[in-house]
C-alpha cells in the first residue's frame, strides 16, 4: 500500500498564454496522481488556459478574471476597481486567501517571482516552500523588482531554475546571497501533443516565405526591432511575411509602428491563438527576437516541428540551438535581425543544411527525466 499522498499547492497569478503557464500545465498533467494530491490557486481566474487543468486537479481562485466581467464598460471599470481593492486586501492579509483555499499542504510552490509573496506569507508554517525562477536578473526593466526577489530567495526551502544560464547569472550577480537548496530543471515539452495539434487546418495563410514568432507583446521581446528589420528587407525588395502570435501591452505601439512603416499587410499581429502550433508547422521559418529569455519553450516547440530558427543568443538558447547547424544565432540588434532574415531568404544551401540536422532533433528532449527529477525533488524535500 502507498504511503499517504503528498499534498501540493501551486500558486500562480493567472493563466495567460505563456511559457510559465505551459510548464505548470506540464507538471499537473505528468506528476504521478497516485503520489501527489495537487491543488492550484490562481490569484485571478483569467487567461486562455484557465480551463485547461486536468480533471484530477483541484482549482481555486481568489478573484474573477476579466472574461467574467460585464460587457458594459462603465460596469467593467467598477469591477476592476473592486478587484484591485480585493487584491490589496488579500496581499495585506494572507489568512483570507488561506481561508478561501481551505486546506493545508505539505509543499507550496510559487511558479514565478510574482507568486513568491503568496507562498512565503502563507499561514501554513509547516509546509516546505519551493520557488521556480525563470528570469534573467540583470535585465534593465526587471531592476525595480530585484530587491524584493533578493529578500525572498533565502526564505524558500528550495529554488528551481529553469535554465543553467539563469542560475549562473543569479550567483554571478549576487554571490553573497544566502541561497536555499537549488537545482536546474529545464522545462518539459509535450512532444506528441505539439505534433498532434500542429495538424489542425489553417485558413488564409499568406503565401511564402513566412516567418512566425510567438511571444507576449512586451518590449523585451524585441518585436519593435523585428519590425525595423522587416521594413528594411521589404524596402530592399526581399518579399516575405512575419506573423506574430501573442498579445500584451505593446499591441497598440506595434500596430502603430507597422502602420507608420506601411507594413501592416506583411508584419501581421495575429493576437493570441489557442493553438499556435499549426502556424509554426505551416510557416517556413521561426524567429525569436528577445532581449532576454531563460529556457524558451517556444524554441523547443519550433525545433520539434523541425523549423529553421533565427534566435537571439540569450538565456539557454545557445544550448538549445547550434549556430548554423540547427538554427541561426544573432545578438539583440536590428542589423543582425536583418542579416539573419536575409540569410534565410537568400541562402537555400544553409536552410537545407539546417533542415537536415533537425530530422532527429526531438531526441534531445527527455521529458521522463524532467518529471522524474521534479518528483524526486518534492519527495526528498517532504522527508526532511
N, C-alpha and C positions, 0 to 999 in steps of 0.2 A: 504493500500500500504506500502511496506517495505521502510525503510529509504535507503539512498544511501549505496551501498556496501562498506565495509571496505577494503581498498586496502593493501595487504600484499606482501612484498618481502622477500623471503627466500634466503639467500646466503649460498652456500656450495662449497667446493673445487672441488669435483668430485664425481662420483657415483660408486666407487668400491663396492664390496660385503661386507657390514659391518653393524653393529648394528645401527649406526647413520643414515646411508642411508635408512635403513628399517623404522626407526622412521619417517624420512622425508616423505617417500612414504606413510606411515600410515596416517600422517596428511593431505597430499594432497588428499588422497582418501576419507577421512572421515569428514574433516571440511566442513561445510554447504556452497555449492557454491552459494546459494541464499543470504547468508550474507556476504561472502568474495570473493573478486576478487584476485586470487593468481598468483604470478609470481615467478619463480625460476631462479636465476642467478648462473650458475656454473662457477668457475674460469677456470677449464679445462673440456672440453666436453669428459669425459673419464670414463671408468668403465663399468662393465657388466650391471649395472642398468640404464645406461644413457638414454635409450629409454623407460623406464617403467612408465613415468609420465602419469597421466590420461589426456584425451583429453581436458578437460576444463582448464588445467593449461598452462599458457604461459611460455615457456622455452627460456632463453637467455644464451649464453655462451661467455666468453671473449677470450679464446684461444682453438685451436683444441686439441683433445685428441690423444694419441699415436695410437689409432685404425685408425686414418685418415692419419697417416704419411706414407711416401713411404716405400716400401719393401726393397729398396736399402739402405744398412747400412750406406754408406757414406752420402747419401742424408738425411737419418734419423738423423744422428748426426748434420747436418747443421740445420734441422728443430727444433731439441731440443734446440740448442744454440739460434736460432731465438726466440723460445717460451720463453726461460729463460729471454732474453732481454726485450721482451714484458711484461712479468710478473713484472720485476723490474720497468719498466716504469709505469705500472698500479698501483703498490704499492706506487710509489713516487707521482703519480698524480691521485687521486681518481676521478677527474672530467671526465677522459677518460672513466672509467667504467660506470659512471652515464650517459654519452652521449650514450654509447652502449646500456644500459638498456632502456634509453629514456622514462622515466615515473617517476612520483613522487608517494610516498606511505604514508599511514597513519602509518603503522607498518613495521619495518625492523627487521628481525630475523636472527641471526647467529647461525647455527646449532651445531657448536662446536668451541673450542678456536681458531682454525685456521681461522675461519671466522670473529673473533671479529674486527680486524683492518678494514676490508672492511665495516663493519656496522658502526663502530664508526667514520670512516673518510668519510662517505658518505656526499656528498654536500647538501643532503636534510636535513636541520637542524630542520625541523618541525615534522619529523616522530618520533614516540616513538620507542626506541631501546630495543629489547629483546635478551638476550644471553641464550643459552642452555649449560649446563655444565655436562659432562659425566665422568670426570677424577678424580682419587684419587690423591690429591695434594701432597702426601708425597712419591710417587713412585720415587726411586733414579734417574732413567733415565729421568724423567719428569722435574727435578730441573732446568736445563738451561732455560726452558720456563716460570718458575713461576714468575719472576719479571714482565714480560710483561702482564701476566694474572692478577696479582695483580693490575697493573696500569689500566687495562681495566674494572674491576668489578665496581668501583664506577661511571663509565661513563654511564653505562646502566640504563634504566628506570626500568628494571625488569630482574630478573635472575631465570631461571627454572633449577632445579637439577633433574636428572633422578633417583636419589635414596636418601634415608634418610642418608645413610652412607656417601655419597659424600658431602651432605650439612653439616652434623655434623663435618666431618673431616676438611672442609674448615674453619668453625667457631672455631674449636678447635686449629688449627694451626695459624690462623690469626684473633684473637678475636677483634683486634682494627681496622680492615679494615672498611672503610665506605661502607657498603653493600647496594645495591638498594633493593627495594621491592622484595620479593622472595617467591618461593613455590616449593614443591616437586611434580612432575607429572611423575609417572612411565611410562615406555614405553608401547605403545599399542601393542596388539597381534592379528594378523588377523587369528583367530581360524579356521574358515571354509575354508579359503584359504590354510592354512597349511595342514589340513586334506585332502583336495581335491588333492593338489599337491603331497602329500605323496603316493598316489595310483599309481603314474607313475611306469612303469616296469623298473627294472634294470637288465642289463646283467652281467654275470661274477662276481657275488658277492661271496666272499670267504665263505667256509664252517665255521660254528661257532666253538667256541664262538667268536663274533665280537664286539669290542668296536668302536664307532665312535666319532670323535671330529670335531668341526667346528670353525675356527677362522683364523684371519690373521696371517701369519707366521712372528711373531715378537718375539723377545727374551722374552718379558714379558708374552707371552702365555705359557711358560714353556714346550714346546714340546721337548727341549733338555733333560729335566729331565724325561719326559714321555718315551723317547727312552731308557734312562738308566734303568728305572723300568721295561719296557717291555723286554729288553735284559736279565735282571736278571731272570725274570719269565720264559722266553724261556729256558735259560740255566738250570733252576731248574726243567724243564720238564713240565711246565704248558702251554700247547698249546693254543694259541689264536691269533687273528689278531687285529691290531688297524688301522683304516682308518682315515686319517686327510684330511678334505675338507678345502681348503683355499690356498691362495698364498701370497707372500710377500718377503721381503728382506732376510729372513732366509732360503729360499728354498734350496739354494746351500749348506749352512752349515749343514742343517738337512739331506740332501741326502748323504753328505759325512759321516755324523755320522752313518746313517743306514748302509752304505756300510762298514765302519770300524768295526761295530758291527755284520756284517753279518746278518742283519735282514730286508734287503730290501723287501723280499717277505712277511714278516709278519707285518711290520710297513709301511703302504702304504701311500705315499704322493700323494693324488689324484688331487691336484690343485683346482682351483675354479670350482664350478658346478653351473650352472644357477638355478637348482632346487636341493637343498641338502636334501630335506625332505624324499625322498624315502630311502636315506642312513640311516637316523635316524630310520625310520619305520622298515627297514629290519634288522638293527643291533640288537644285544641282549641288549647292554648297551650303555650309553653315558658317555663320560669323559671330564671334564673341568680341565685343569692343570695350570690355570693362576696365575701369581704373583699378578695381580691386575685386578679388574673389577668394574663396577658400578652396574647396574641392568642388567645382561646379558640376552638379548633377547633369546639367543640360549638355555638357561636353561628353559625358559618358553616354547619354541618350543618343546624341548625334553619331558617336563612334559605333554604337550598337546598330544604328541604321545605316552604317557604312557611308557617311557623308564626309567628303574632304572638308576640313575645318580651317578657317583662319581665326586665330585667337591671340589676344594679348597674353604675354607670358607673365601672369600674375598668380598668386597663391600656388596651388599644386598643379596648375595647367601644364607646366613643363615636365611633370612626372607622368601626366596622362597622355601627352602627345609628344612624339619625337619629331623635331623640326625637319621639314622636307621629306619625312618618311611616312608619318601617319597624319600629318597636318602641316600648318604653316604658322610659325610663331612670330609675333610682332610686338613692338612696345606700344604703350598708350600714347599714340601720336598720329595726327591726321595724315601726314605724309606716308607713314608706314601702313596705315589702313589703305590708303590709295594704292600703294605698291603691291600690297597683298591681294587686294581685289583684282588689280590689273594682271598680276601673275596668273591667277586662276582663269581669267578671261582670255589670256593670250598664250599660255604655255601648256598645250594639251599633254605634252610628254610628262611634265611634273604632275599634273592632275591624274593621269593614268597610273603613274608610279605610286601615288598616294592611295588611289582606289585599290590597287593590287594588294598593298600592305594592310588594308582594312578588312580583308576577307576573313581572317581568323581572329579579329581583334577582341571579340567578346570573351575569349578565354582569359583575358586579364582581369575580369570582374568575377570574384568568387564570393557570392552572396552568403553561402552557408558559413563560410569562415567569419564573415562580418557579424551575422546574427549569433553565432556561437560565442564570439568574443563579448557581445553585449550581455548575453545570458550569463556567461561566466563572471563578468564584472559585477552584475547585480547579485548573483548568488554568493560570491565571495564577500561582498560588502555587507550583505544581510547577516552573514555568520559572525561578523566582527562584533 
